[in-house]
Amino acid sequence: MSSPAAAPPAPNNLTRIVTASLIGTTIEWYDFFLYGSAAALVFNKLFFPDSDPLVGTLLSFLTYAVGFAARPLGALVFGHFGDRLGRKKLLVLSLLLMGGATFAIGLLPTHAGVGTAAPVLLTLLRLVQGFALGGEWGGAVLLVSEHGDARRRGFWASWPQTGAPAGQLLATGVLSLLTAVLSDAAFVSWGWRIPFLLSGVLVIVGLWIRLSVDESPVFRQALAQAEARKATQAAADAEKLPLVSVLRHHWRDVLVAMGARMAENISYYVITAFILVYATTSAGVSKQTALNAVLIASAVHFAVIPAWGALSDRIGRRPVYLAGAVGVGLWMFPFFTLVDTGRFGSLVLAVTVGLVLHGAMYAPQAAFFSEMFATRMRYSGASIGAQFASVAAGAPAPLIATALLADYDSSTPIALYVIAAVLLTVVALASAKETRLRDLADVGPSAGAEECEEAPAANVRAV
């Protein structure tokens, strides 16, 4: 921690890195959220037409959850090779896989054409989407975190996080436009395919930008040092299996990351995906109105994430994250009360406040998780902590919320479900160390974040 500070990267270079990460994550999240919105709106009719409408929605969300099941595998595979080969190569591969799967969904025959083969093919493509996204997140945030100025790492690393609301904004905007200009029959017949096919064009743009950036200098330095240490068999073994090193040296950090993700992940999918079901079935709101509310709220979400990230640079990752988690828990009952009014303004207020509070968790998450792990196991550690939690959090969230609604015909159990997740996150944050002053150039596992908690800011290396 006492190494001299290096010069910050050139602004133009850093801007290009941030832009490449942001555009890539936006496309990946567009693909992922597009599926979630379509699952809530039309997939129950197209792929599960023989079921009761609410049961069809449950089955549709089940295929949605399958994508989350593949994310831990993507985290393991991409994390392993990302820690060995670099961040950039794996980010290009993740974009190709995600875009290809989404484009293929737009070409799928429905149940009316090929029967039960249709939902099977849909599920397989959803698995590919989840696998790709499981590897995308860690690489995108690390590429920025390891390039950026350490004193503003929370701000710069929050920009790839804005890819989530940007992707939500893009996916919801395209669907909202199509539902506005097409009849229900036309949208169900062929209009739903357009946003999925559009992914092919977006991937070409994303690849062109992503291929233009350089590998992380922190990773290149760590790789060079690792090559020099390979004279000892122990070091060589550690280099072969970053996962083993993560579980050996950073298992507490993995558990903290998983716990921190519970409230963030569950609340997000209840607020943005399940709300499309709840508002249209229980509150009597039209699909167009619900989509427009999520559209407006996502724009605000995009704007506030960098602000929350900047605040985490000033007061720390944990206080900002904790404020967001507690805020979401307190907002759940007012959230459903506002939605139940059926008024557009109330719906917009409910979703917008929910996403602003969610942003306080999501913004510092990129820097927070990056700073927990040593360089040569950072891709694996951050990805495993984030994506393994998604299986228990985001994956079943719309499914559980829909099932609770079907069983109790009330929003109260759903609000309590989110509050329970908030309690888990508060416990995880209470056991975590502040990481704001961590030097990302630390290669070995021995330099834990706790050693840097009280370090003076002057000693933070600008990476």
Secondary structure as UniProt FT lines:
FT   HELIX           11..41
FT   HELIX           43..47
FT   TURN            49..50
FT   HELIX           53..69
FT   HELIX           71..85
FT   HELIX           87..105
FT   TURN            106..107
FT   HELIX           111..114
FT   TURN            115..116
FT   HELIX           117..145
FT   TURN            146..147
FT   HELIX           150..152
FT   HELIX           153..161
FT   HELIX           163..181
FT   HELIX           184..186
FT   HELIX           187..191
FT   HELIX           193..210
FT   TURN            211..212
FT   HELIX           217..229
FT   TURN            230..231
FT   HELIX           233..240
FT   HELIX           242..249
FT   HELIX           251..269
FT   HELIX           270..274
FT   HELIX           275..281
FT   HELIX           287..315
FT   HELIX           317..340
FT   HELIX           344..372
FT   HELIX           375..377
FT   HELIX           378..392
FT   TURN            393..396
FT   HELIX           397..408
FT   HELIX           412..430
FT   TURN            436..437
FT   TURN            440..441
FT   TURN            445..446
FT   HELIX           449..452
FT   TURN            453..454
FT   HELIX           457..459
//
